[in-house]
Amino acid sequence: MQVLLDRFKNNSYYYEVNKNTCFQRGIMAKTPAFRRKKHNKFACFCIAIVVGMLLAVVSIDGMRLQDKYNTFLSREAELTKEIEKEQERAEELKEYEKYTKTKKYVEEVAESKLGLVHDGEVIFKPDKEQ
């Protein structure tokens, strides 16, 4: 009997011998490899489903993050343009501040708002009736 067991152990297709029922009608009882691994197929199938679900979730979240990244890039470009405009405006205001401290500006404001004139100037105003 040990000789038969050794002979079947070396066979690659039947690598396990059912020791509980050694003989059935004079032939050694054997379990084919594909029948012993059915539980492994189900486990592999379940693992594949879980991995597929994880892959789907990760890819969906990746797309959402990519969309957020693109919106943030466009927002950054808009804010950069606004910063440049505000810097230009700040430069203009500095120049205007320098201009307001000059004598020429004071004279213009006095002429336009207060109606003051220099000595010897004559102002002609048109009649409203004509």
C-alpha positions in Angstrom: 0.0 0.0 0.0 2.9 2.4 0.8 4.2 1.8 -2.7 0.9 2.8 -4.3 0.8 6.0 -2.1 4.4 6.9 -3.2 3.5 6.4 -6.8 0.5 8.7 -6.7 2.3 11.4 -4.7 4.8 11.9 -7.5 2.0 12.4 -10.1 1.7 16.2 -10.7 -2.1 16.1 -11.6 -3.0 14.1 -8.5 -0.8 15.4 -5.8 -2.9 14.5 -2.8 -4.3 11.1 -1.9 -7.5 10.8 0.1 -6.2 8.8 3.1 -9.7 8.1 4.6 -10.8 5.9 1.7 -7.7 4.3 0.4 -9.3 1.8 -2.0 -12.5 2.0 -4.0 -13.1 -1.2 -5.8 -9.5 -2.0 -5.8 -8.3 1.4 -7.2 -6.7 4.1 -5.1 -9.1 7.0 -4.4 -7.8 10.2 -5.9 -9.0 13.8 -5.8 -8.2 15.9 -8.9 -6.5 19.2 -8.3 -9.2 21.3 -10.0 -11.8 19.9 -7.7 -9.8 20.7 -4.5 -9.3 24.3 -5.5 -12.9 25.5 -5.9 -12.9 27.4 -2.7 -9.8 29.2 -3.9 -11.6 30.3 -7.1 -14.4 31.9 -5.1 -12.0 33.7 -2.8 -10.0 35.0 -5.8 -13.2 36.2 -7.4 -14.2 38.0 -4.2 -10.8 39.6 -3.9 -10.9 40.7 -7.6 -14.3 42.3 -7.0 -13.0 44.2 -4.0 -9.9 45.3 -5.8 -12.0 46.4 -8.8 -14.3 48.5 -6.5 -11.3 50.1 -4.8 -9.8 50.9 -8.3 -13.1 52.5 -9.3 -13.3 54.6 -6.2 -9.7 55.7 -6.5 -10.1 56.6 -10.1 -13.3 58.6 -9.5 -11.7 60.5 -6.6 -8.7 61.1 -8.9 -10.9 62.7 -11.5 -12.5 64.9 -8.9 -9.2 66.0 -7.6 -8.0 66.7 -11.2 -11.1 68.9 -11.8 -10.4 70.8 -8.5 -6.8 71.3 -9.5 -7.8 72.7 -12.9 -10.3 75.1 -11.3 -7.6 76.2 -8.9 -5.2 76.8 -11.7 -7.6 79.0 -13.6 -8.5 80.9 -10.4 -4.8 81.4 -9.7 -4.4 82.9 -13.2 -7.3 85.3 -12.7 -5.9 86.4 -9.3 -2.5 86.9 -10.8 -4.0 89.2 -13.5 -5.9 91.1 -10.8 -2.7 91.5 -8.7 -0.9 92.9 -11.8 -3.7 95.4 -12.4 -3.7 96.5 -8.8 0.0 97.0 -8.8 -0.3 99.2 -11.9 -3.1 101.2 -10.2 -0.9 101.6 -7.1 1.9 103.0 -9.3 -0.6 105.4 -10.9 -1.8 106.5 -7.4 1.8 107.2 -6.3 2.4 109.4 -9.4 -0.9 111.2 -8.7 0.1 111.7 -5.1 3.4 113.3 -6.3 1.4 115.4 -8.8 -1.0 116.6 -6.0 1.9 118.0 -4.1 3.0 120.3 -7.0 2.1 124.0 -7.4 0.5 123.3 -10.8 -2.1 121.0 -9.3 -3.0 123.6 -6.6 -3.5 126.3 -9.3 -5.7 124.0 -11.4 -7.9 123.2 -8.4 -8.2 126.8 -7.5 -9.2 127.8 -11.0 -11.7 125.0 -11.5 -13.4 124.8 -8.1 -13.0 128.2 -6.7 -12.9 130.3 -9.8 -9.7 132.1 -8.9 -7.5 133.8 -11.5 -4.0 135.1 -11.7 -3.3 138.8 -11.5 -3.8 140.3 -14.9 -5.9 137.5 -16.3 -9.2 138.2 -18.0 -11.9 135.6 -18.1 -14.6 135.8 -20.8 -17.8 134.0 -20.2 -20.4 133.5 -22.9 -23.9 134.7 -22.5 -26.4 132.0 -21.7 -29.0 133.6 -24.0 -27.1 133.0 -27.2 
